Amino acid sequence: MKKKYVIGFFTALFLVVFLLGAGYQISYRHVIDRQASIEEEQSAVTRSISAEGEAVTEEMDRDSGYLLRELNGFVAVYLADGETIYELTEIPLSDLPEELQQQIREGKILSTEDELYGFLENYSS
């Protein structure tokens, strides 16, 4: 009779492990599918439309560079075309050194994304 209990115990243990494994696989696949859909949404959001209606992709942004100019007393980041706004900052132009203010009024060119984010980290907040 004890042998029946042992067999029943191992059968129950096997079923629990099997169900846990199946549940893990289902939740894992759900997370992967959800992550893929989020990445698709983000790639759709990274596209912006310029005034002429042509799509400008993120890869083009990196290759073309960026232009810093004044917009309503604040520093604005434009794509290299000078018309498409890439990012509006909360950096007041008056808080920057005079020489840098003049460069931004004339249109300061930053050729890489690293330069842009370095500038934004140094002068924001």
Stockholm file with secondary structure:
# STOCKHOLM 1.0

chainA/1-125         MKKKYVIGFFTALFLVVFLLGAGYQISYRHVIDRQASIEEEQSAVTRSISAEGEAVTEEMDRDSGYLLRELNGFVAVYLADGETIYELTEIPLSDLPEELQQQIREGKILSTEDELYGFLENYSS
#=GR chainA/1-125 SS CHHHHHHHHHHHHHHHHHHHHHHHHHHHHHHHHHHHHHHHHHHHHTCEECTTSCEECHHHHHHHCEEEEEETTEEEEEETTSSSEEEEEEEEGGGSCHHHHHHHHHCEEECSHHHHHHHHHHHCC
#=GC SS_cons         CHHHHHHHHHHHHHHHHHHHHHHHHHHHHHHHHHHHHHHHHHHHHTCEECTTSCEECHHHHHHHCEEEEEETTEEEEEETTSSSEEEEEEEEGGGSCHHHHHHHHHCEEECSHHHHHHHHHHHCC
//
